[in-house]
Amino acid sequence: MASRVRTDAHTYSIEWDEDIDAVVFRWHDFASGDRFREGARALLEAVRSTEASKLLVDAQNMTAHDKADQRWLGNEWMPKVIEAGIEHSVTVHEANPFAEAEMKALLSRLDGHDVSSIMTSDMEKARAWIADK
């Protein structure tokens, strides 16, 4: 994988992956509240600075977000990342029904926007899908 590390924090990392032409964001540890929002804001800045149209989020190490983080993500962060130019997004989640349900609810916020998105628990599938966009 040909990538350049943009940010490597304890809780998350952000890379530009040339093989799939996308920003790749990985949660390394659970985060909520300010730590969660710090990571999400760093991702938004990476999208803006790279002028990326594709995003892969690896959330396999995250458990469910609390309601306040979910509202913030859907109401404030997602509109900004769409405005920044994201057209294709894939989220890799932990293989359990709770994580899948939360991801579906969050991704439903993209309905009505010109963004194609999927979620999966399979990283290879995620990379193949985003590379094809």
N, C-alpha and C positions, 0 to 999 in steps of 0.2 A: 504494500500500500504506500503510495507516494503522498505523504502529507506533511504539512507544516504546522507545528504546534503554535497556536496563537495565545492560549492561556492554559496554565496548568495549576489549578488551585486544589486544595485538599478535597473539597467536595465535588468539583467538576473539572472537566477539561474541554477545550474548544480547539478544533483543528480545521484546516482547509485541506480537504482530500482531493488531490488532483485526479485520481483514478475515477472518481464518480462526480467530479466537478461540483462539490457541495461542502457546506459547513457541516461538520460533525460535532455534536455536543454530547458529552457523556457525563451522567451523574455517577460519581464514585461512591457516594454515601447519601443517606437520607438527609434531606434539608427541608425546613419549613420556615415560615415567617420571613424574617430579614435575610437569612442565609439563602433561602429558596429564591427570593426576589433578586438578590444580588447576582446569583447565577443566571437567572432569566434575563436580567438587564445586560449582563456581559454578553450573553448570546445575541440579544438584539443589536448591541453595538457591533459585534462581529459580522452579523448579517449586513448591517449598514456599511461598514468599512470595506467589506469584500464585494458589495453589490451583488450578493448571492441571490439566486432564484430557487435554489434547492437546499433542503435542510433534512438532515438525519439526526434524530434525537434518540439516544440510547438511554432509556429510563428503566433498565432492568434492575438497577439497584435502588430504585425508589419504591416506597410503599405509598399507600393512598395519601393524597393531599387533604389537608383539612378544608373545611368549607370556605374560609376566608381566602386561602391561597387559590382555590378553584375559581372563586368569583374574580379575584384580581387577575388571574391568568386569562380567563375568558373575556372579561370586560375591558381590561386595560392593556395587557401585554399582547394578546393575539391580534387585535386590530393594528397595533403598531408594527408587528412583524410582517403583516400583510402589506401595510403601507410601505414598508422598507423594501418590498419587492419579492418576497417568497411566493413562488407559484406552485411548488411541489414540496410536500413534506411527508416524511415517513417517521413513525415513532415505534421503537422496539420496546415492548413492555415485558414485565415479568409474566411468566406463563401461569397465571392464576385468574380465576373469574372476576375477582374484585378489581385487579389492575386493569383487566380488559374492559370492564363496565365503566370505570372512571375515564379511561382513554376514549371510549366511544362517546361519552358525554362531552368531554372537552373538544373532540374533533367535530362533533355536531355543530359547534359554534362556527365552523368554517363553511357550513351550508349557506348558499347564497353569495359566497365570495368566489372569485375566480382562482381558486386554489384546489389542486388535486391532492388528496392525502389518503394514506392508508396507515394501518397499524398492524403489527405482527409481533410474534414472540421469537421470530427467526431472523437473526442478523444477516445471514446470507441472502435471504429473500428481500430484506430491506435494502441492502446494497445493490442488488440486481435491479430492483424496481426503480430506485432513485437514479441509478446510472443510465437507465433507459429513457429518462425524461430529458 
